[in-house]
Amino acid sequence: MSRAEQPSRRTVLAAAVAAAVTGAAIPATAEATPGTEAGRADPDGAPAARVDYRAWTTFRDWRSGTARGTRPVAGARPGVVIGAPAGRTDYTDPHTGRTAAWEYATWTSPVHRLSVPATEVIASWNAHTPSGTWIQIELKGTYSDGTDTPWYVMGRWTAGDGDQDIRRTSVDDQGDGRSSVWTDTFAIDDASTGLRLTSYRLRLTLHRRPGTRTTPTVWRLGAMGSDVPDRFTVPASTPGLAQELRVPRYSQEIHKGQYPEYDNGGEAWCSPTSSQMIIEYWGGRLTEDQLAWVDPSYADPQVCHAARYTYDYQYAGCGNWPFNAAYAATFDGLQGVVTRLGSLTDLETLIAAGIPAITSQSFLAEELTGAGYGTSGHLMTVIGFTADGDVIANDPASDDNEAVRRVYKRREWENIWLRTKRYNASGKVVSGTGGVCYLYFPAHPSPRQRRALAAVGVR
């Protein structure tokens, strides 16, 4: 995030997606889905955002897919691993130039028919990738006219970046003339035609160095499909909760100039800084050995670590949404997903169950009272609500850790988060994220947490 109202890489990508959905044909009615209100119109006449999130997480789920060399594993956290590899392949890493041979095995999900024919789909995953292993996540969908997309790469992920590892990366220049992948987001190119994605499959390819017994383990694989109405404003929700969670506070701004190889240093680290706050809220800690690479004169070295290990070498930034969720899930007992929510009521449901959320928004300085800056794309951590219903956020775009806790006006905050269109400082129409958020929560949620997650469509 930059304090200046300048287009970031994320904004350029999102703007291309938003341009595709401008003028989209919106259904006259909307079916109710978890976390949304069916048919409620906003001032521009569009119904509330609709979202379909589906994940594979159970032993039964992993047995339901098509395996080529993979096998499901049971236990407290069921997953899928390499059994007998299906073959070998060479991969030339575009970021190091190194070519290496890898054994691989695949798992393909059953077809998931979207309850909301989608203009966008974002995949996310949770995995353990020991040194010398990595995974590739792909998506293949069916359009509303019955034709299919190609297999799209939604990410190549490994937790590490050592000599035995590839560089985690998104893949550019994917499209078939009807849809495209923008870093981490599948999008219909021209939704005004009425074309939608009606179903999809996800494919995992697990890789390891030949001749080893090491294997990646994938515990969660899912995707969020959505058809977000095109809108400058959204309906106002009614306050329903006064509660604040005790979430650690970290400023990205104190890291300015540190490790510029990771997206120019702390000035752009809103996403990993927010991720680290919630990871530590849930008890995730890094060891001295893990942090030994950080200059000992730097405060909060765990923020530098989060930036390094969420960095997308193709996107050249730390703001790849599913890469942040995958990083959170590298901590014991945590899982993470990327989804969309429909209102602040959804966030109140989560906060009431003790689950903070990371939200993505963009705004002019005058659109968010008290921020003191404008941004073309920024992540904050929502930690609660005041008695008046205003939003309590840990905003990493603060001068120091003490200043991170902010209170923002409910109506302003809700609108800048949920809208899909806005005017920038030059008066040009640009995009908004339409309610995107990251949710990190225990691998084994309490019954109350499970009910809250289910209420917003996450299971």
C-alpha positions in Angstrom: 0.0 0.0 0.0 1.2 3.5 -0.8 -0.1 6.5 1.0 -0.2 8.3 -2.3 -3.1 7.8 -4.6 -1.0 6.0 -7.2 -2.0 2.9 -9.2 -0.4 -0.2 -7.6 0.2 -3.5 -9.3 -2.9 -4.9 -7.5 -5.0 -1.9 -8.7 -3.9 -2.3 -12.3 -4.9 -5.9 -12.2 -8.2 -5.3 -10.4 -9.0 -2.4 -12.7 -8.8 -4.7 -15.7 -11.2 -7.1 -13.9 -13.6 -4.3 -13.0 -13.6 -3.0 -16.5 -14.7 -6.4 -17.7 -17.7 -6.4 -15.3 -18.9 -2.8 -16.0 -22.4 -2.9 -17.4 -22.8 -6.6 -16.5 -26.3 -8.0 -16.8 -27.5 -8.3 -13.2 -30.2 -10.9 -12.3 -33.6 -9.4 -11.3 -33.6 -11.5 -8.1 -30.9 -13.2 -6.1 -31.0 -16.5 -4.2 -29.9 -16.4 -0.6 -26.4 -17.6 0.1 -24.5 -17.7 3.4 -23.4 -14.3 4.4 -25.7 -12.4 2.0 -29.2 -11.0 1.9 -31.2 -12.1 -1.1 -32.6 -9.4 -3.3 -31.7 -6.4 -1.1 -31.1 -3.5 -3.4 -28.5 -0.8 -3.0 -29.1 2.8 -4.1 -27.9 2.0 -7.6 -30.5 -0.7 -7.9 -28.2 -3.7 -7.7 -28.8 -6.7 -5.4 -26.4 -7.6 -2.7 -23.1 -9.4 -3.6 -23.4 -13.1 -4.0 -20.6 -15.6 -3.1 -20.1 -19.4 -3.3 -17.1 -20.7 -1.4 -16.3 -24.5 -1.6 -13.4 -26.3 0.0 -12.1 -29.9 0.2 -10.8 -30.6 3.7 -12.0 -34.0 5.0 -10.8 -37.5 4.4 -14.0 -38.2 2.5 -13.4 -35.1 0.4 -9.9 -36.3 -0.5 -11.2 -39.8 -1.4 -13.8 -38.2 -3.7 -11.3 -36.8 -6.1 -9.4 -38.4 -9.0 -5.9 -39.4 -7.9 -2.9 -40.0 -10.2 -0.1 -41.0 -7.8 -1.6 -39.2 -4.7 -3.3 -40.8 -1.7 -5.4 -39.4 1.1 -4.2 -39.4 4.7 -6.4 -39.5 7.7 -5.7 -38.1 11.2 -6.5 -35.0 13.1 -6.0 -32.9 9.9 -6.8 -35.1 6.8 -4.9 -34.3 3.6 -3.5 -35.6 0.4 0.1 -36.6 -0.3 2.3 -38.2 -2.9 2.0 -42.0 -2.8 3.6 -43.5 -5.9 4.6 -40.7 -8.2 2.8 -40.5 -11.6 5.9 -39.4 -13.4 8.7 -36.9 -13.7 8.8 -33.5 -15.3 11.4 -30.8 -15.8 10.6 -27.3 -14.6 12.6 -24.2 -15.5 12.2 -21.6 -12.8 11.6 -18.3 -14.6 12.9 -16.4 -11.6 16.2 -18.2 -11.1 16.7 -19.7 -14.6 17.4 -23.1 -13.0 16.0 -26.3 -14.6 15.4 -29.3 -12.4 13.7 -32.6 -12.5 10.7 -33.3 -10.2 8.6 -36.3 -9.4 4.9 -35.4 -9.4 1.4 -36.7 -8.6 -2.0 -35.1 -9.1 -5.3 -34.9 -7.4 -8.4 -33.5 -9.2 -11.5 -32.4 -7.4 -15.0 -33.5 -8.4 -16.9 -30.9 -10.5 -18.3 -28.2 -8.2 -21.5 -26.5 -9.7 -21.6 -22.9 -8.5 -24.7 -21.8 -6.7 -23.8 -18.3 -8.0 -22.7 -18.3 -11.7 -19.5 -16.4 -11.3 -17.7 -13.5 -13.0 -14.6 -14.1 -10.7 -13.1 -17.1 -8.9 -10.2 -17.0 -6.4 -8.6 -20.2 -5.2 -6.9 -20.6 -1.9 -5.1 -23.5 -0.2 -3.3 -24.7 3.0 -0.3 -27.0 2.7 2.9 -28.2 4.3 5.8 -28.0 1.7 9.1 -29.2 3.2 12.3 -28.2 1.5 12.5 -29.7 -1.9 8.8 -29.8 -2.5 6.1 -27.6 -4.1 2.6 -27.6 -5.3 0.7 -26.2 -8.3 -2.9 -25.3 -8.2 -5.0 -25.1 -11.4 -8.7 -24.4 -12.2 -10.7 -25.5 -15.2 -14.3 -24.3 -15.5 -17.4 -24.6 -17.7 -19.1 -21.5 -19.1 -22.8 -20.8 -19.1 -22.9 -21.7 -22.8 -21.6 -25.2 -22.1 -18.0 -24.7 -23.3 -14.9 -25.1 -21.1 -12.0 -23.0 -20.1 -8.4 -24.2 -20.4 -6.6 -25.4 -17.3 -5.5 -22.1 -15.6 -2.6 -22.0 -13.2 -3.8 -20.2 -10.0 -0.4 -20.4 -8.3 2.8 -22.3 -7.8 3.5 -22.4 -4.1 6.2 -23.4 -1.7 6.7 -22.1 1.9 10.5 -21.8 1.5 12.9 -20.1 -0.9 16.1 -22.1 -0.3 18.3 -23.7 -2.9 16.1 -26.8 -3.1 13.0 -24.8 -3.7 11.4 -23.0 -6.6 10.3 -19.4 -6.3 6.6 -19.1 -5.4 4.9 -17.4 -8.3 1.7 -16.5 -10.0 1.6 -17.0 -13.8 0.8 -14.1 -16.2 -0.6 -14.1 -19.7 -3.3 -16.7 -19.3 -6.5 -16.4 -21.2 -8.7 -17.8 -23.9 -10.3 -14.7 -25.3 -13.3 -15.1 -22.9 -11.6 -15.2 -19.5 -8.2 -14.4 -18.0 -6.2 -14.9 -14.8 -4.9 -11.7 -13.2 -2.3 -12.8 -10.6 -4.6 -14.7 -8.2 -8.1 -14.0 -9.8 -9.9 -15.8 -12.6 -12.2 -13.3 -14.3 -14.7 -13.3 -17.2 -13.3 -10.8 -19.8 -16.7 -9.2 -20.7 -19.4 -10.0 -18.2 -21.8 -7.6 -20.0 -22.3 -10.4 -22.5 -24.0 -12.4 -19.7 -21.3 -15.1 -19.9 -20.6 -16.7 -16.5 -18.7 -19.6 -15.0 -21.2 -22.2 -13.9 -18.9 -24.9 -12.5 -15.2 -25.7 -12.0 -12.7 -28.4 -11.0 -9.5 -27.7 -9.1 -6.3 -29.8 -9.8 -3.4 -30.1 -7.4 0.0 -31.2 -8.7 2.4 -32.2 -5.9 6.1 -32.1 -6.7 9.3 -33.4 -4.9 12.9 -34.0 -5.7 13.4 -37.4 -7.4 14.5 -40.3 -5.2 13.3 -38.8 -1.9 10.4 -39.8 0.3 9.5 -36.3 1.2 6.1 -35.1 0.2 3.9 -32.0 0.3 0.7 -32.4 2.3 -2.4 -30.3 1.3 -5.0 -30.0 4.0 -7.4 -27.5 2.4 -8.1 -26.7 -1.2 -11.0 -24.4 -2.1 -12.2 -21.5 -4.3 -14.6 -18.6 -3.9 -16.8 -17.8 -6.9 -18.7 -14.6 -7.0 -20.9 -12.3 -9.1 -20.5 -9.0 -7.4 -23.0 -6.3 -8.5 -21.4 -3.3 -10.1 -21.8 -0.4 -7.7 -20.4 2.8 -6.3 -22.4 2.6 -3.0 -23.7 -0.3 -0.9 -26.6 -0.6 1.6 -25.9 0.6 5.1 -26.1 -2.2 7.7 -27.5 -1.8 11.2 -25.0 -2.0 14.1 -25.4 -5.1 16.1 -22.3 -5.6 18.2 -20.0 -3.8 20.6 -16.8 -5.9 21.1 -13.1 -5.6 20.6 -10.5 -8.4 20.2 -7.0 -8.1 21.6 -5.0 -8.4 18.4 -1.3 -7.4 18.3 -0.5 -4.1 16.6 2.2 -3.8 13.9 3.1 -0.9 11.7 4.3 -1.4 8.2 5.7 2.1 8.1 8.5 1.4 10.6 9.9 -1.0 8.0 10.4 1.6 5.2 13.5 0.8 3.2 14.0 -2.6 4.8 14.6 -5.4 2.4 13.6 -3.5 -0.8 13.9 -6.7 -2.8 10.5 -7.6 -1.3 8.3 -5.0 -3.0 10.4 -2.0 -2.1 10.3 -2.5 1.7 7.8 -1.9 4.4 5.8 0.9 2.6 4.1 -1.8 0.6 3.8 -4.5 3.3 0.2 -3.9 4.4 -0.8 -7.5 3.5 1.9 -9.5 5.4 1.8 -7.0 8.3 -1.9 -7.6 8.7 -1.4 -11.4 8.3 1.3 -11.4 11.0 -1.1 -9.6 13.4 -3.7 -12.2 13.2 -1.3 -15.1 13.1 0.1 -13.9 16.5 -3.5 -13.3 17.8 -4.0 -17.1 17.3 -0.7 -17.9 19.0 1.6 -18.3 16.0 5.2 -17.6 16.8 8.4 -17.6 14.9 11.6 -19.1 16.4 14.9 -17.3 16.8 16.4 -19.6 14.2 13.6 -18.7 11.7 14.3 -15.0 12.3 18.1 -15.2 12.3 18.3 -13.8 8.8 16.8 -10.5 9.8 19.0 -7.6 10.6 19.0 -7.5 14.5 18.6 -3.8 14.5 15.2 -4.0 12.9 12.1 -3.9 15.2 9.4 -6.6 14.7 11.5 -8.9 12.6 8.5 -11.2 12.2 7.0 -8.6 9.8 10.1 -8.8 7.6 9.7 -12.6 7.7 6.1 -12.4 6.7 6.9 -10.1 3.7 9.7 -12.5 2.5 7.6 -15.6 2.7 4.4 -14.2 1.1 6.4 -12.6 -1.7 5.1 -13.5 -5.2 8.1 -13.3 -7.6 6.0 -12.7 -10.7 3.6 -10.2 -9.2 6.7 -8.7 -7.5 4.8 -8.0 -4.3 3.6 -9.3 -1.0 -0.1 -8.8 -1.8 -1.1 -12.0 -3.5 -4.2 -12.9 -1.6 -4.0 -16.7 -1.5 -0.2 -16.6 -0.9 -1.0 -14.8 2.4 -3.6 -17.3 3.4 -1.2 -20.1 2.6 1.5 -18.5 4.7 -0.8 -18.2 7.7 -1.5 -21.9 7.4 2.2 -22.8 7.7 1.8 -22.0 11.5 0.7 -25.0 13.6 -3.0 -25.2 14.2 -4.0 -22.5 11.7 -5.9 -22.4 8.4 -6.6 -19.6 6.1 -9.0 -18.8 3.2 -9.8 -16.0 0.8 -13.4 -15.1 0.3 -15.9 -12.2 0.0 -18.4 -11.0 2.6 -21.6 -9.1 2.0 -21.8 -6.6 4.8 -20.4 -5.5 8.2 -23.1 -7.8 9.7 -20.9 -10.7 8.5 -17.9 -9.2 10.2 -19.9 -8.7 13.4 -20.8 -12.4 13.3 -17.1 -13.3 13.1 -15.9 -10.9 15.7 -18.6 -12.1 18.1 -17.0 -15.6 17.8 -13.5 -14.2 18.3 -12.4 -14.3 14.7 -10.8 -11.1 13.3 -10.6 -10.5 9.5 -8.3 -8.9 7.0 -10.1 -6.7 4.5 -9.1 -5.1 1.3 -10.2 -1.5 0.3 -9.2 1.6 -1.7 -10.3 5.2 -1.1 -9.5 8.9 -1.3 -8.3 10.6 1.9 -11.6 12.5 2.2 -13.6 9.2 2.0 -12.3 7.8 5.2 -12.3 10.2 8.1 -9.2 9.9 10.3 -7.1 7.9 7.9 -5.0 10.8 6.8 -4.1 9.2 3.5 -5.6 7.9 0.2 -4.8 4.6 -1.3 -5.3 2.6 -4.5 -5.3 -0.7 -2.5 -4.7 -1.4 1.2 -5.2 -4.2 3.7 -6.4 -3.7 7.3 -7.3 -6.0 10.2 -10.8 -5.6 11.6 -10.7 -6.3 15.3 -14.1 -5.0 16.6 -16.9 -2.5 16.8 -17.6 0.4 19.1 -20.9 0.9 20.9 -22.0 3.2 18.0 -21.2 0.4 15.5 -18.1 2.1 14.1 -15.2 -0.1 12.9 -12.2 -0.7 15.1 -9.3 -1.6 12.8 -5.6 -2.3 13.2 -4.4 -0.2 10.3 -0.7 -1.0 9.5 -0.4 2.3 7.5 0.4 4.0 10.8 3.6 5.8 12.0 4.3 3.4 14.8 2.7 0.4 16.5 1.0 2.5 19.1 -0.9 4.4 16.4 -2.1 1.2 14.6 -5.5 1.0 16.4 -8.0 3.2 14.6 -11.7 3.8 14.8 -13.4 4.5 11.4 -16.9 5.6 10.7 -19.1 2.7 10.0 -20.8 4.0 6.9 -17.6 5.3 5.3 -15.7 2.1 6.0 -18.4 -0.3 4.8 -18.8 1.6 1.5 -15.1 1.7 0.7 -14.7 -2.0 1.4 -17.8 -3.4 -0.4 -18.1 -1.2 -3.5 -16.7 -2.4 -6.9 -16.4 1.1 -8.5 -15.0 4.4 -7.3 -13.6 7.7 -8.5 -9.8 8.2 -8.1 -8.1 11.6 -7.4 -8.2 12.3 -11.2 -12.0 11.7 -11.4 -11.4 8.5 -13.3 -13.6 5.4 -12.6 -11.5 2.7 -11.1 -12.2 -0.6 -9.3 -12.9 -1.6 -5.7 -12.5 -5.1 -4.3 -16.2 -5.8 -3.5 -15.7 -7.2 0.0 -12.6 -9.4 -0.4 -11.2 -10.6 2.9 -8.8 -13.1 4.4 -10.0 -15.3 7.3 -7.5 -17.1 9.5 -8.9 -19.4 12.1 -8.0 -22.6 14.1 -7.6 -25.9 12.3 -10.2 -27.2 14.8 -12.6 -24.3 15.4 -14.8 -24.3 18.5 -18.5 -25.0 17.9 -19.2 -21.2 18.1 -16.4 -20.4 15.7 -17.7 -23.1 13.3 -21.2 -21.7 13.4 -19.9 -18.2 12.7 -17.8 -19.4 9.7 -20.7 -21.3 8.3 -22.9 -18.2 8.6 -20.5 -16.4 6.2 -20.2 -19.4 3.9 -16.9 -20.9 5.0 -16.8 -24.6 6.1 
